[in-house]
């Protein structure tokens, strides 16, 4: 159902007018009647990916960076699912190019926009988030510089019977994504390099581009051409490895501007903060989870204490104590065996009350024990795959191996668990 002007969504947002539309989602200008502030309302129109939309919406709502659009709300209305974002005023770079391109923009101006995009992407990549749809239309030129908008959330280009999914926009989409391969930060590097090429040449590159950029625009230096060619490599392993590296090739290294981390830990974690937060962040990235956490056993009370977490619900779950044998994590500590729960909301083991307190009830989860000398000292929990799929047996095996590495890393610190009374 397409919302009409003046329609009320979620009892709070009044639709004003459409802003853009696509095959999978439409964006509307709307008024937040509670605050009196106008917002951008993204309506998911493809019900096949409802779960995925919810999982990623909750994750994106945690991102905080001046060059990344802020997601302020997610809601499930009778007319569909909606993502509520700050309304960034200003033209997108595609409109800027069409208005002032001759055929492209001045090179210094285009590079300036690209480097600001690097600031945004460097932050989101550090949070284990991939944009997946970097292109001129998704970069807004605001009064404070560019802002990256419209992450590739549930914007499925095509899905065949084998389940191969391509997300993004042709010409700006990395080849490995187009063919249903793995998405990585290098995929966004490709999109950004294609965006800069377009801003300079006035048209997007062709895969395996044979025409030199210097033949399409004047003033292109050999160094700039080399950087863009390296960013547009078809094989990911041959492509520039990070947006920070691409920014350095275009000019001075980018400054790491302010942005909130999605990882956090208790005030005094029983392992170095950077280490234990880094482990949860790495786990979320490896398993493409919407949330990850580490809970350690307090041998004096037999409770599990959530020491560190990343992603959705992290702030609320850190510091929570689970009573002995409580929930799925408690069962895993008791048995020493991993538990894969395909449907948390209907599982009698799931600690629904605690989850409700975090504001996040996952669809599925995977919990594996952290073992030292064969004895459980805690658990690693992974919640909801970001692609909407369920964790499977292969994930269980990989997570168990990851847990071994985590315990080894934590064990490098001789006092890591002593305050909890856990024998090392």
VEXDREN-2710 file (C-alpha; in Angstrom, 1 decimal):
% VEXDREN-2710
k/r/px/py/pz
1/UNK/0.0/0.0/0.0
2/UNK/1.5/3.3/-1.0
3/UNK/0.9/6.1/1.5
4/UNK/-0.9/9.1/0.2
5/UNK/-0.2/12.8/1.2
6/UNK/-1.4/13.6/4.7
7/UNK/-1.5/9.9/5.6
8/UNK/-0.4/9.3/9.2
9/UNK/2.2/6.6/9.6
10/UNK/2.7/5.0/13.0
11/UNK/0.4/7.6/14.5
12/UNK/3.2/10.1/14.5
13/UNK/4.5/10.9/10.9
14/UNK/2.4/12.7/8.4
15/UNK/3.3/12.2/4.8
16/UNK/3.9/15.4/2.9
17/UNK/5.1/14.4/-0.6
18/UNK/7.2/11.8/-2.4
19/UNK/11.0/12.4/-2.7
20/UNK/12.1/9.4/-4.7
21/UNK/11.0/5.9/-5.6
22/UNK/12.5/2.6/-6.7
23/UNK/11.6/-1.0/-7.3
24/UNK/12.0/-2.0/-3.6
25/UNK/11.5/1.2/-1.6
26/UNK/10.1/4.8/-1.8
27/UNK/11.2/7.8/0.2
28/UNK/8.8/10.5/1.3
29/UNK/9.1/13.9/3.0
30/UNK/7.1/13.7/6.2
31/UNK/6.4/15.7/9.3
32/UNK/7.2/14.3/12.8
33/UNK/4.0/15.6/14.5
34/UNK/5.7/15.1/17.9
35/UNK/8.7/17.3/17.3
36/UNK/7.4/19.5/14.4
37/UNK/10.5/18.5/12.4
38/UNK/10.4/17.3/8.8
39/UNK/12.0/13.9/8.2
40/UNK/12.7/11.5/5.4
41/UNK/10.4/8.4/5.5
42/UNK/11.7/5.3/3.6
43/UNK/8.9/2.8/2.9
44/UNK/9.9/-0.8/2.2
45/UNK/7.6/-2.0/-0.6
46/UNK/8.9/-5.5/-1.0
47/UNK/7.5/-7.7/1.7
48/UNK/9.8/-10.6/0.8
49/UNK/12.6/-8.9/2.8
50/UNK/10.7/-7.7/5.8
51/UNK/12.9/-9.4/8.4
52/UNK/16.1/-8.2/6.7
53/UNK/14.7/-4.6/6.6
54/UNK/14.0/-4.7/10.3
55/UNK/17.4/-6.2/11.3
56/UNK/19.4/-3.7/9.3
57/UNK/17.2/-0.7/10.2
58/UNK/17.8/-1.3/13.9
59/UNK/21.6/-1.6/13.2
60/UNK/21.7/1.6/11.1
61/UNK/19.9/3.5/13.8
62/UNK/23.0/3.2/15.9
63/UNK/25.4/5.0/13.5
64/UNK/26.4/8.5/14.6
65/UNK/28.7/10.5/12.3
66/UNK/28.4/14.0/10.8
67/UNK/28.7/12.7/7.3
68/UNK/26.3/9.8/7.7
69/UNK/22.5/10.3/7.6
70/UNK/21.0/9.7/11.0
71/UNK/18.3/7.0/11.3
72/UNK/16.0/8.2/14.0
73/UNK/13.2/5.5/14.0
74/UNK/12.0/2.3/12.6
75/UNK/8.3/1.2/12.6
76/UNK/6.1/-1.5/11.3
77/UNK/2.8/0.1/10.2
78/UNK/-0.3/-1.5/8.6
79/UNK/0.9/-0.1/5.3
80/UNK/4.4/-1.6/5.6
81/UNK/7.8/-1.0/7.2
82/UNK/9.4/2.4/7.5
83/UNK/12.8/3.8/8.2
84/UNK/12.7/7.3/9.5
85/UNK/15.8/9.4/8.8
86/UNK/16.9/13.0/9.2
87/UNK/15.9/15.0/6.2
88/UNK/19.2/16.3/4.7
89/UNK/18.5/19.5/2.7
90/UNK/20.4/20.0/-0.5
91/UNK/20.9/18.5/-3.9
92/UNK/22.4/15.1/-4.5
93/UNK/25.6/14.9/-6.5
94/UNK/23.8/13.5/-9.5
95/UNK/21.7/16.7/-9.6
96/UNK/24.8/18.8/-9.1
97/UNK/26.5/17.1/-12.0
98/UNK/23.5/17.5/-14.3
99/UNK/23.2/21.2/-13.4
100/UNK/26.9/22.2/-13.6
101/UNK/28.7/19.4/-15.3
102/UNK/30.6/20.4/-18.5
103/UNK/30.4/17.4/-18.8
104/UNK/32.0/16.8/-15.4
105/UNK/32.7/19.0/-12.4
106/UNK/36.0/20.7/-11.7
107/UNK/38.5/18.0/-10.6
108/UNK/39.4/19.6/-7.3
109/UNK/35.7/19.9/-6.4
110/UNK/35.0/16.3/-7.3
111/UNK/38.0/15.0/-5.3
112/UNK/36.8/17.1/-2.3
113/UNK/33.4/15.4/-2.4
114/UNK/35.0/12.0/-2.7
115/UNK/37.3/12.6/0.2
116/UNK/34.4/13.6/2.4
117/UNK/32.7/10.4/1.3
118/UNK/35.8/8.6/2.5
119/UNK/35.4/10.0/5.9
120/UNK/31.8/8.6/6.1
121/UNK/32.7/5.2/4.7
122/UNK/35.8/4.9/6.9
123/UNK/33.6/5.3/9.9
124/UNK/30.9/2.9/8.8
125/UNK/33.4/0.2/7.8
126/UNK/35.0/0.5/11.2
127/UNK/31.6/-0.4/12.6
128/UNK/31.4/-3.5/10.3
129/UNK/28.7/-1.9/8.1
130/UNK/28.9/-1.7/4.3
131/UNK/26.9/0.9/2.4
132/UNK/26.5/-1.3/-0.7
133/UNK/25.1/1.5/-2.9
134/UNK/27.6/4.3/-3.2
135/UNK/26.7/6.5/-6.1
136/UNK/26.1/10.2/-6.8
137/UNK/22.4/10.1/-6.1
138/UNK/23.2/8.8/-2.6
139/UNK/25.5/11.7/-1.7
140/UNK/23.7/14.8/-0.6
141/UNK/25.5/18.2/-0.8
142/UNK/24.4/19.9/2.4
143/UNK/25.5/23.3/3.8
144/UNK/28.1/21.5/5.9
145/UNK/29.5/19.3/3.1
146/UNK/28.4/15.9/1.8
147/UNK/26.3/13.5/3.7
148/UNK/26.0/9.8/2.7
149/UNK/22.4/8.6/2.6
150/UNK/20.2/5.7/1.6
151/UNK/22.3/2.7/2.6
152/UNK/21.6/-0.4/0.5
153/UNK/19.2/-1.8/3.0
154/UNK/16.8/-4.3/1.4
155/UNK/17.4/-2.8/-2.1
156/UNK/17.6/-6.1/-3.9
157/UNK/18.3/-5.7/-7.5
158/UNK/17.4/-9.3/-8.4
159/UNK/17.0/-12.7/-6.8
160/UNK/16.9/-15.8/-8.8
161/UNK/15.7/-19.2/-7.7
162/UNK/19.2/-20.1/-6.5
163/UNK/19.1/-17.2/-4.0
164/UNK/21.9/-15.2/-5.7
165/UNK/21.4/-11.6/-4.6
166/UNK/22.8/-8.5/-6.1
167/UNK/22.4/-5.3/-4.2
168/UNK/23.1/-1.8/-5.5
169/UNK/23.1/0.1/-8.8
170/UNK/24.7/-1.2/-12.1
171/UNK/27.8/0.8/-13.1
172/UNK/28.4/1.7/-9.5
173/UNK/28.0/-1.8/-8.1
174/UNK/31.2/-3.8/-7.7
175/UNK/31.3/-6.9/-10.0
176/UNK/31.4/-9.3/-7.1
177/UNK/28.1/-7.9/-5.7
178/UNK/26.5/-7.9/-9.2
179/UNK/27.3/-11.6/-9.5
180/UNK/26.1/-12.5/-5.9
181/UNK/29.5/-12.7/-4.4
182/UNK/30.8/-11.5/-1.0
183/UNK/30.3/-7.9/0.0
184/UNK/33.2/-6.2/1.7
185/UNK/34.6/-2.6/2.2
186/UNK/36.3/-3.0/-1.2
187/UNK/32.8/-3.1/-2.7
188/UNK/32.2/0.4/-1.4
189/UNK/35.7/1.4/-2.7
190/UNK/34.5/0.4/-6.1
191/UNK/31.3/2.4/-5.8
192/UNK/33.2/5.5/-4.6
193/UNK/35.8/5.2/-7.4
194/UNK/33.0/4.9/-9.9
195/UNK/31.3/7.9/-8.3
196/UNK/34.4/10.1/-8.6
197/UNK/35.0/8.9/-12.2
198/UNK/31.4/10.0/-13.0
199/UNK/31.8/13.4/-11.4
200/UNK/34.9/14.0/-13.4
201/UNK/33.9/12.5/-16.7
202/UNK/30.2/13.3/-16.6
203/UNK/29.3/9.6/-17.1
204/UNK/29.9/6.4/-15.2
205/UNK/32.7/4.0/-16.1
206/UNK/32.2/0.8/-18.0
207/UNK/33.3/-2.4/-16.4
208/UNK/36.8/-3.1/-17.6
209/UNK/37.1/0.5/-18.8
210/UNK/39.4/0.8/-21.8
211/UNK/39.1/4.5/-22.5
212/UNK/41.5/6.5/-20.3
213/UNK/39.9/9.1/-18.0
214/UNK/42.3/11.7/-19.3
215/UNK/40.7/11.3/-22.7
216/UNK/37.3/12.1/-21.2
217/UNK/38.3/15.1/-19.1
218/UNK/41.1/17.6/-19.1
219/UNK/43.5/18.1/-16.2
220/UNK/43.5/14.4/-15.1
221/UNK/46.9/13.6/-13.6
222/UNK/48.6/10.2/-14.0
223/UNK/48.4/9.8/-10.2
224/UNK/44.6/10.4/-10.2
225/UNK/44.1/8.0/-13.1
226/UNK/46.1/5.3/-11.4
227/UNK/44.1/5.7/-8.1
228/UNK/40.8/5.4/-9.9
229/UNK/41.9/2.4/-12.0
230/UNK/43.1/0.7/-8.9
231/UNK/39.7/1.5/-7.2
232/UNK/37.8/0.1/-10.2
233/UNK/39.7/-3.2/-10.4
234/UNK/37.2/-6.0/-11.2
235/UNK/38.9/-8.5/-8.9
236/UNK/38.4/-7.4/-5.3
237/UNK/41.8/-8.6/-4.1
238/UNK/43.5/-6.4/-6.7
239/UNK/41.4/-3.4/-5.8
240/UNK/42.4/-0.6/-3.3
241/UNK/41.8/-2.3/0.0
242/UNK/40.2/0.6/1.9
243/UNK/38.6/4.0/1.5
244/UNK/41.4/5.4/3.7
245/UNK/43.9/4.1/1.2
246/UNK/41.9/5.6/-1.7
247/UNK/41.7/8.9/0.2
248/UNK/45.5/8.9/0.6
249/UNK/45.9/8.3/-3.1
250/UNK/43.8/11.3/-3.8
251/UNK/45.5/13.7/-1.3
252/UNK/46.5/13.9/2.4
253/UNK/45.3/11.1/4.7
254/UNK/41.8/11.7/5.9
255/UNK/41.1/12.9/9.4
256/UNK/39.2/10.5/11.6
257/UNK/36.2/12.7/12.4
258/UNK/34.0/12.1/15.4
259/UNK/31.7/9.1/15.3
260/UNK/30.3/6.7/17.9
261/UNK/31.5/3.2/18.1
262/UNK/28.9/0.4/18.0
263/UNK/31.0/-1.6/20.5
264/UNK/31.0/-1.0/24.2
265/UNK/31.9/-2.7/27.5
266/UNK/31.3/-2.5/31.2
267/UNK/33.1/0.2/33.2
268/UNK/35.8/-2.2/34.3
269/UNK/35.8/-5.2/31.9
270/UNK/37.7/-8.2/33.0
271/UNK/39.9/-8.0/29.9
272/UNK/41.5/-5.0/28.2
273/UNK/38.6/-2.8/26.8
274/UNK/40.0/-2.6/23.3
275/UNK/40.6/-6.3/23.2
276/UNK/37.2/-7.5/24.4
277/UNK/35.3/-4.9/22.4
278/UNK/37.4/-5.7/19.3
279/UNK/36.5/-9.4/19.7
280/UNK/32.8/-8.7/19.7
281/UNK/33.2/-6.3/16.7
282/UNK/35.2/-8.9/14.8
283/UNK/32.6/-11.6/15.6
284/UNK/29.8/-9.4/14.2
285/UNK/31.8/-8.8/11.0
286/UNK/32.8/-12.4/10.4
287/UNK/29.3/-13.7/10.9
288/UNK/27.5/-10.6/9.5
289/UNK/25.4/-10.5/12.7
290/UNK/23.3/-7.6/13.8
291/UNK/24.6/-8.0/17.4
292/UNK/27.3/-9.8/19.2
293/UNK/28.2/-10.1/22.9
294/UNK/30.6/-11.8/25.3
295/UNK/29.4/-12.9/28.7
296/UNK/31.8/-14.3/31.3
297/UNK/31.0/-16.6/34.2
298/UNK/31.3/-15.1/37.7
299/UNK/32.4/-18.1/39.7
300/UNK/31.4/-16.5/43.0
301/UNK/27.7/-16.3/42.0
302/UNK/27.5/-18.6/39.0
303/UNK/26.0/-15.8/37.0
304/UNK/26.9/-14.8/33.5
305/UNK/27.9/-11.2/33.2
306/UNK/27.7/-9.5/29.8
307/UNK/31.1/-7.8/29.6
308/UNK/31.1/-6.4/26.1
309/UNK/28.7/-6.1/23.2
310/UNK/28.5/-4.7/19.7
311/UNK/25.5/-3.6/17.6
312/UNK/21.8/-3.6/18.3
313/UNK/20.9/-3.6/22.0
314/UNK/24.6/-3.4/23.0
315/UNK/24.1/-0.4/25.4
316/UNK/21.3/-2.2/27.2
317/UNK/22.8/-5.7/27.4
318/UNK/26.3/-4.7/28.7
319/UNK/26.4/-5.3/32.5
320/UNK/23.4/-7.5/32.6
321/UNK/23.7/-10.5/34.9
322/UNK/21.9/-13.8/34.0
323/UNK/21.0/-16.1/36.9
324/UNK/22.5/-19.6/36.8
325/UNK/21.1/-21.8/34.0
326/UNK/19.0/-18.9/32.7
327/UNK/18.1/-18.6/29.1
328/UNK/20.0/-20.0/26.1
329/UNK/23.4/-18.7/27.3
330/UNK/22.9/-20.4/30.7
331/UNK/22.1/-23.7/28.9
332/UNK/25.3/-23.4/26.8
333/UNK/27.4/-22.8/29.9
334/UNK/25.9/-25.7/31.7
335/UNK/26.3/-28.1/28.8
336/UNK/29.4/-26.8/27.2
337/UNK/27.7/-27.3/23.8
338/UNK/26.7/-24.6/21.3
339/UNK/23.0/-23.8/20.7
340/UNK/21.5/-22.6/17.5
341/UNK/18.0/-21.1/17.8
342/UNK/16.2/-20.5/14.5
343/UNK/13.2/-18.8/16.1
344/UNK/13.9/-17.0/19.3
345/UNK/10.4/-15.6/19.6
346/UNK/8.9/-19.0/20.0
347/UNK/11.7/-20.7/22.0
348/UNK/10.9/-21.6/25.6
349/UNK/14.7/-21.2/26.4
350/UNK/14.9/-17.7/25.2
351/UNK/15.1/-15.1/27.9
352/UNK/12.3/-12.9/26.5
353/UNK/12.0/-10.7/29.5
354/UNK/15.7/-9.6/29.4
355/UNK/15.5/-9.2/25.6
356/UNK/12.4/-7.0/25.9
357/UNK/14.3/-4.8/28.3
358/UNK/17.0/-4.1/25.6
359/UNK/14.3/-3.1/23.1
360/UNK/15.5/-5.8/20.8
361/UNK/14.0/-9.3/20.4
362/UNK/16.0/-11.2/17.8
363/UNK/14.6/-13.5/15.3
364/UNK/17.5/-16.0/15.5
365/UNK/20.7/-16.5/17.5
366/UNK/23.7/-18.6/17.9
367/UNK/25.4/-19.1/21.2
368/UNK/28.8/-20.9/21.6
369/UNK/30.7/-21.6/24.8
370/UNK/34.1/-20.0/25.6
371/UNK/36.1/-23.0/26.8
372/UNK/39.4/-23.1/28.7
373/UNK/40.8/-26.5/29.5
374/UNK/37.4/-27.9/28.5
375/UNK/35.5/-25.9/31.1
376/UNK/33.1/-23.1/30.1
377/UNK/34.2/-19.7/31.2
378/UNK/31.5/-17.8/29.3
379/UNK/29.7/-17.5/26.0
380/UNK/29.8/-15.7/22.7
381/UNK/26.4/-14.8/21.4
382/UNK/25.5/-13.8/17.8
383/UNK/22.1/-12.4/17.0
384/UNK/20.3/-12.2/13.6
385/UNK/22.2/-12.4/10.3
386/UNK/21.9/-9.1/8.5
387/UNK/20.9/-10.8/5.3
388/UNK/17.7/-12.1/7.0
389/UNK/18.8/-15.8/6.7
390/UNK/19.1/-18.1/9.7
391/UNK/22.3/-19.3/11.3
392/UNK/23.1/-22.8/10.1
393/UNK/25.3/-25.8/11.0
394/UNK/28.3/-24.3/9.1
395/UNK/28.0/-21.2/11.3
396/UNK/28.0/-23.3/14.4
397/UNK/31.3/-24.9/13.5
398/UNK/32.9/-21.6/12.5
399/UNK/31.7/-19.9/15.6
400/UNK/33.2/-22.6/17.8
401/UNK/36.5/-22.0/16.1
402/UNK/36.2/-18.3/16.5
403/UNK/35.5/-18.8/20.2
404/UNK/38.7/-20.8/20.5
405/UNK/40.6/-17.9/19.0
406/UNK/38.8/-15.5/21.4
407/UNK/39.7/-17.4/24.5
408/UNK/43.3/-17.6/23.3
409/UNK/43.4/-13.9/22.7
410/UNK/41.9/-13.1/26.1
411/UNK/44.3/-15.6/27.7
412/UNK/47.3/-13.6/26.7
413/UNK/46.3/-11.3/29.6
414/UNK/47.2/-13.3/32.8
415/UNK/44.7/-11.3/35.0
416/UNK/41.9/-11.3/32.5
417/UNK/39.5/-13.5/34.5
418/UNK/41.0/-13.5/38.0
419/UNK/38.5/-11.0/39.5
420/UNK/35.7/-13.3/38.4
421/UNK/37.3/-16.3/40.2
422/UNK/37.7/-18.3/37.0
423/UNK/40.7/-20.7/37.1
424/UNK/43.1/-20.2/34.3
END
